[in-house]
Amino acid sequence: MVFVTISCVLLFQNNPYQHSIYLSSANALSTSLYNGAHSVTSYFSLRDINEDLTRRNAQLESQVLALKSQIARYKIAEYAATVPVDTSLARYNFIIAHVINNSVHRPHNYITLDKGSLDGIAEEMGVVNENGVVGIVNKVGPHSARVISVLNNYLRVSAKVKASEQVGSLVWDGKNPSEAILEELPRHATFKVGDTVVTSGYSTVFPEGVPVGIVTKPLKDYDENFFALRVRLFTDFSTLNTVRVVRDMMKPELLEVESDEEPQRKF
């Protein structure tokens, strides 16, 4: 083995042609080794760069979400500032909320809001939007609330025909999501197509005069004891977005005054 090594050294040193071949081969080998090492180093460098980019993307996504949330708050403030407030509504406060879930084609439809008890929302509060009545809160969590929609035949809303002041109950018949029935109206009263229907104010849920819809058709055979009207609803339930939850500041007092319990008296 030693003689082979010595022979190779003498061959490459004394023969220029073989020496040049040796150098070329050595250079090619070293170049290959260098390229391989560089590829390995580049791979790990790219992995570090990718990890850094992933972290930065996550930070940017968090910032975008924070900006979206801030913009939503500004929109709510702007919306609240531009909604006209009737002086007759002084006893009411309104909590602005967004619809995050909604159904319109089920027999019993519900709406989910992004505000809850921590925002001041409680059960049996009315919900309206810029067009009219939406529903009534029936379940509340700390950060969300469920609303029983007008498009739910479990719900009955006290409403009246504005022109005649005749009061009845608004209920959905489960057919058309743009229509409801105003029933339990006295048969002696007169109504006409185009009359406006509004809330009666006979509860602590809705203020008086909140728009409901327009009479489109009388239903004389709907009930043998009462008159009924088909009403086209002002609210488009398929496009609900921003709503207002109604808080009646006089509700505790009214509930106490209207309580059936009579205190014991001494004479």
Contacts in CASP RR format, 6 or more apart in sequence:
PFRMAT RR
TARGET T0000
AUTHOR 0000-0000-0000
METHOD contacts of the structure
MODEL  1
MVFVTISCVLLFQNNPYQHSIYLSSANALSTSLYNGAHSVTSYFSLRDIN
EDLTRRNAQLESQVLALKSQIARYKIAEYAATVPVDTSLARYNFIIAHVI
NNSVHRPHNYITLDKGSLDGIAEEMGVVNENGVVGIVNKVGPHSARVISV
LNNYLRVSAKVKASEQVGSLVWDGKNPSEAILEELPRHATFKVGDTVVTS
GYSTVFPEGVPVGIVTKPLKDYDENFFALRVRLFTDFSTLNTVRVVRDMM
KPELLEVESDEEPQRKF
11 18 0 8 1.000
12 18 0 8 1.000
12 19 0 8 1.000
12 22 0 8 1.000
13 19 0 8 1.000
72 98 0 8 1.000
76 96 0 8 1.000
76 242 0 8 1.000
79 96 0 8 1.000
79 242 0 8 1.000
80 94 0 8 1.000
80 96 0 8 1.000
83 94 0 8 1.000
83 130 0 8 1.000
83 244 0 8 1.000
88 207 0 8 1.000
88 208 0 8 1.000
89 207 0 8 1.000
91 248 0 8 1.000
91 249 0 8 1.000
91 250 0 8 1.000
92 207 0 8 1.000
92 246 0 8 1.000
92 247 0 8 1.000
92 248 0 8 1.000
92 249 0 8 1.000
93 246 0 8 1.000
93 247 0 8 1.000
93 249 0 8 1.000
94 244 0 8 1.000
94 245 0 8 1.000
94 246 0 8 1.000
94 247 0 8 1.000
95 115 0 8 1.000
95 119 0 8 1.000
95 120 0 8 1.000
95 121 0 8 1.000
95 244 0 8 1.000
95 245 0 8 1.000
95 247 0 8 1.000
96 115 0 8 1.000
96 242 0 8 1.000
96 243 0 8 1.000
96 244 0 8 1.000
96 245 0 8 1.000
97 113 0 8 1.000
97 114 0 8 1.000
97 115 0 8 1.000
97 119 0 8 1.000
97 121 0 8 1.000
97 145 0 8 1.000
97 242 0 8 1.000
97 243 0 8 1.000
97 244 0 8 1.000
97 245 0 8 1.000
98 113 0 8 1.000
98 114 0 8 1.000
98 115 0 8 1.000
98 241 0 8 1.000
98 242 0 8 1.000
98 243 0 8 1.000
99 111 0 8 1.000
99 112 0 8 1.000
99 113 0 8 1.000
99 114 0 8 1.000
99 240 0 8 1.000
99 241 0 8 1.000
99 242 0 8 1.000
99 243 0 8 1.000
100 112 0 8 1.000
100 113 0 8 1.000
100 114 0 8 1.000
100 144 0 8 1.000
101 110 0 8 1.000
101 111 0 8 1.000
101 112 0 8 1.000
102 109 0 8 1.000
102 110 0 8 1.000
102 111 0 8 1.000
102 112 0 8 1.000
102 149 0 8 1.000
102 237 0 8 1.000
102 240 0 8 1.000
103 109 0 8 1.000
103 110 0 8 1.000
103 111 0 8 1.000
103 149 0 8 1.000
104 149 0 8 1.000
104 151 0 8 1.000
104 177 0 8 1.000
104 237 0 8 1.000
104 238 0 8 1.000
105 177 0 8 1.000
107 152 0 8 1.000
107 153 0 8 1.000
107 174 0 8 1.000
108 152 0 8 1.000
108 153 0 8 1.000
108 154 0 8 1.000
109 149 0 8 1.000
109 151 0 8 1.000
109 152 0 8 1.000
109 237 0 8 1.000
110 146 0 8 1.000
110 147 0 8 1.000
110 148 0 8 1.000
110 149 0 8 1.000
110 152 0 8 1.000
111 127 0 8 1.000
111 134 0 8 1.000
111 135 0 8 1.000
111 146 0 8 1.000
111 147 0 8 1.000
111 149 0 8 1.000
111 240 0 8 1.000
111 243 0 8 1.000
112 144 0 8 1.000
112 145 0 8 1.000
112 146 0 8 1.000
112 147 0 8 1.000
113 121 0 8 1.000
113 127 0 8 1.000
113 137 0 8 1.000
113 144 0 8 1.000
113 145 0 8 1.000
113 146 0 8 1.000
113 147 0 8 1.000
113 243 0 8 1.000
113 245 0 8 1.000
114 143 0 8 1.000
114 144 0 8 1.000
115 121 0 8 1.000
115 143 0 8 1.000
115 144 0 8 1.000
115 145 0 8 1.000
115 245 0 8 1.000
116 140 0 8 1.000
116 141 0 8 1.000
116 142 0 8 1.000
116 143 0 8 1.000
116 144 0 8 1.000
116 145 0 8 1.000
117 140 0 8 1.000
117 141 0 8 1.000
117 142 0 8 1.000
117 145 0 8 1.000
118 142 0 8 1.000
118 143 0 8 1.000
119 143 0 8 1.000
120 247 0 8 1.000
121 137 0 8 1.000
121 140 0 8 1.000
121 145 0 8 1.000
121 245 0 8 1.000
121 247 0 8 1.000
122 137 0 8 1.000
122 140 0 8 1.000
122 247 0 8 1.000
123 137 0 8 1.000
123 138 0 8 1.000
123 139 0 8 1.000
123 140 0 8 1.000
124 136 0 8 1.000
124 137 0 8 1.000
124 138 0 8 1.000
124 204 0 8 1.000
124 205 0 8 1.000
125 136 0 8 1.000
125 137 0 8 1.000
125 205 0 8 1.000
125 245 0 8 1.000
125 246 0 8 1.000
125 247 0 8 1.000
125 248 0 8 1.000
126 134 0 8 1.000
126 135 0 8 1.000
126 136 0 8 1.000
126 137 0 8 1.000
126 205 0 8 1.000
126 206 0 8 1.000
126 245 0 8 1.000
126 246 0 8 1.000
127 133 0 8 1.000
127 134 0 8 1.000
127 135 0 8 1.000
127 136 0 8 1.000
127 137 0 8 1.000
127 147 0 8 1.000
127 243 0 8 1.000
127 244 0 8 1.000
127 245 0 8 1.000
127 246 0 8 1.000
128 134 0 8 1.000
128 135 0 8 1.000
128 206 0 8 1.000
128 210 0 8 1.000
128 243 0 8 1.000
128 244 0 8 1.000
128 246 0 8 1.000
129 235 0 8 1.000
129 240 0 8 1.000
129 241 0 8 1.000
129 242 0 8 1.000
129 243 0 8 1.000
129 244 0 8 1.000
130 242 0 8 1.000
131 211 0 8 1.000
131 234 0 8 1.000
131 235 0 8 1.000
131 236 0 8 1.000
132 210 0 8 1.000
132 211 0 8 1.000
132 212 0 8 1.000
132 213 0 8 1.000
132 234 0 8 1.000
132 235 0 8 1.000
133 150 0 8 1.000
133 157 0 8 1.000
133 159 0 8 1.000
133 170 0 8 1.000
133 199 0 8 1.000
133 206 0 8 1.000
133 210 0 8 1.000
133 211 0 8 1.000
133 212 0 8 1.000
133 233 0 8 1.000
133 235 0 8 1.000
134 147 0 8 1.000
134 149 0 8 1.000
134 150 0 8 1.000
134 235 0 8 1.000
134 237 0 8 1.000
134 240 0 8 1.000
134 243 0 8 1.000
135 147 0 8 1.000
135 148 0 8 1.000
135 149 0 8 1.000
135 150 0 8 1.000
135 155 0 8 1.000
135 157 0 8 1.000
136 147 0 8 1.000
136 148 0 8 1.000
136 155 0 8 1.000
136 157 0 8 1.000
136 205 0 8 1.000
137 145 0 8 1.000
137 146 0 8 1.000
137 147 0 8 1.000
137 148 0 8 1.000
137 245 0 8 1.000
138 146 0 8 1.000
138 147 0 8 1.000
138 148 0 8 1.000
139 145 0 8 1.000
139 146 0 8 1.000
140 146 0 8 1.000
145 245 0 8 1.000
148 154 0 8 1.000
148 155 0 8 1.000
149 155 0 8 1.000
149 237 0 8 1.000
150 157 0 8 1.000
150 170 0 8 1.000
150 172 0 8 1.000
150 180 0 8 1.000
150 233 0 8 1.000
150 235 0 8 1.000
150 237 0 8 1.000
151 172 0 8 1.000
151 174 0 8 1.000
151 177 0 8 1.000
151 180 0 8 1.000
151 237 0 8 1.000
152 172 0 8 1.000
153 171 0 8 1.000
153 172 0 8 1.000
153 173 0 8 1.000
153 174 0 8 1.000
155 171 0 8 1.000
155 172 0 8 1.000
156 169 0 8 1.000
156 170 0 8 1.000
156 171 0 8 1.000
157 169 0 8 1.000
157 170 0 8 1.000
157 171 0 8 1.000
157 199 0 8 1.000
157 205 0 8 1.000
157 206 0 8 1.000
157 212 0 8 1.000
158 167 0 8 1.000
158 168 0 8 1.000
158 169 0 8 1.000
158 170 0 8 1.000
158 199 0 8 1.000
158 200 0 8 1.000
158 201 0 8 1.000
158 202 0 8 1.000
158 203 0 8 1.000
158 206 0 8 1.000
159 167 0 8 1.000
159 168 0 8 1.000
159 169 0 8 1.000
159 170 0 8 1.000
159 182 0 8 1.000
159 197 0 8 1.000
159 198 0 8 1.000
159 199 0 8 1.000
159 200 0 8 1.000
159 212 0 8 1.000
160 166 0 8 1.000
160 167 0 8 1.000
160 168 0 8 1.000
160 197 0 8 1.000
160 198 0 8 1.000
160 199 0 8 1.000
160 200 0 8 1.000
161 182 0 8 1.000
161 185 0 8 1.000
161 189 0 8 1.000
161 191 0 8 1.000
161 195 0 8 1.000
161 196 0 8 1.000
161 197 0 8 1.000
161 215 0 8 1.000
161 229 0 8 1.000
162 195 0 8 1.000
162 196 0 8 1.000
162 197 0 8 1.000
162 198 0 8 1.000
162 209 0 8 1.000
163 191 0 8 1.000
163 192 0 8 1.000
163 195 0 8 1.000
163 196 0 8 1.000
164 189 0 8 1.000
164 190 0 8 1.000
164 191 0 8 1.000
164 195 0 8 1.000
166 185 0 8 1.000
166 186 0 8 1.000
166 189 0 8 1.000
166 191 0 8 1.000
167 185 0 8 1.000
167 200 0 8 1.000
167 202 0 8 1.000
168 182 0 8 1.000
168 183 0 8 1.000
168 184 0 8 1.000
168 185 0 8 1.000
168 200 0 8 1.000
169 182 0 8 1.000
169 183 0 8 1.000
169 184 0 8 1.000
170 180 0 8 1.000
170 181 0 8 1.000
170 182 0 8 1.000
170 183 0 8 1.000
170 197 0 8 1.000
170 212 0 8 1.000
170 231 0 8 1.000
171 180 0 8 1.000
171 181 0 8 1.000
171 183 0 8 1.000
172 180 0 8 1.000
172 181 0 8 1.000
173 179 0 8 1.000
173 180 0 8 1.000
173 181 0 8 1.000
177 237 0 8 1.000
177 238 0 8 1.000
178 232 0 8 1.000
178 233 0 8 1.000
178 236 0 8 1.000
178 237 0 8 1.000
179 216 0 8 1.000
179 230 0 8 1.000
179 231 0 8 1.000
179 232 0 8 1.000
179 233 0 8 1.000
180 212 0 8 1.000
180 230 0 8 1.000
180 231 0 8 1.000
180 233 0 8 1.000
181 219 0 8 1.000
181 222 0 8 1.000
181 228 0 8 1.000
181 229 0 8 1.000
181 230 0 8 1.000
181 231 0 8 1.000
182 197 0 8 1.000
182 215 0 8 1.000
182 228 0 8 1.000
182 229 0 8 1.000
182 230 0 8 1.000
182 231 0 8 1.000
183 222 0 8 1.000
183 223 0 8 1.000
183 226 0 8 1.000
183 228 0 8 1.000
183 229 0 8 1.000
184 223 0 8 1.000
184 226 0 8 1.000
184 228 0 8 1.000
185 191 0 8 1.000
185 226 0 8 1.000
185 227 0 8 1.000
185 228 0 8 1.000
185 229 0 8 1.000
186 226 0 8 1.000
186 227 0 8 1.000
187 225 0 8 1.000
187 226 0 8 1.000
187 227 0 8 1.000
189 227 0 8 1.000
191 215 0 8 1.000
191 218 0 8 1.000
191 227 0 8 1.000
191 229 0 8 1.000
192 215 0 8 1.000
193 215 0 8 1.000
193 216 0 8 1.000
193 217 0 8 1.000
193 218 0 8 1.000
194 214 0 8 1.000
194 215 0 8 1.000
194 216 0 8 1.000
195 214 0 8 1.000
195 215 0 8 1.000
195 229 0 8 1.000
196 211 0 8 1.000
196 213 0 8 1.000
196 214 0 8 1.000
196 215 0 8 1.000
197 211 0 8 1.000
197 212 0 8 1.000
197 213 0 8 1.000
197 214 0 8 1.000
197 215 0 8 1.000
197 229 0 8 1.000
197 231 0 8 1.000
198 208 0 8 1.000
198 209 0 8 1.000
198 210 0 8 1.000
198 211 0 8 1.000
198 212 0 8 1.000
198 213 0 8 1.000
199 206 0 8 1.000
199 207 0 8 1.000
199 208 0 8 1.000
199 209 0 8 1.000
199 210 0 8 1.000
199 212 0 8 1.000
200 208 0 8 1.000
200 209 0 8 1.000
201 207 0 8 1.000
201 208 0 8 1.000
201 209 0 8 1.000
204 248 0 8 1.000
204 250 0 8 1.000
204 251 0 8 1.000
204 254 0 8 1.000
204 255 0 8 1.000
205 246 0 8 1.000
205 248 0 8 1.000
206 246 0 8 1.000
207 246 0 8 1.000
207 248 0 8 1.000
211 234 0 8 1.000
212 231 0 8 1.000
212 233 0 8 1.000
212 234 0 8 1.000
213 231 0 8 1.000
213 232 0 8 1.000
213 233 0 8 1.000
213 234 0 8 1.000
214 231 0 8 1.000
214 232 0 8 1.000
214 234 0 8 1.000
215 229 0 8 1.000
215 230 0 8 1.000
215 231 0 8 1.000
216 230 0 8 1.000
216 231 0 8 1.000
216 232 0 8 1.000
217 229 0 8 1.000
217 230 0 8 1.000
218 227 0 8 1.000
218 228 0 8 1.000
218 229 0 8 1.000
218 230 0 8 1.000
219 227 0 8 1.000
219 228 0 8 1.000
219 229 0 8 1.000
219 230 0 8 1.000
220 227 0 8 1.000
222 228 0 8 1.000
248 254 0 8 1.000
END
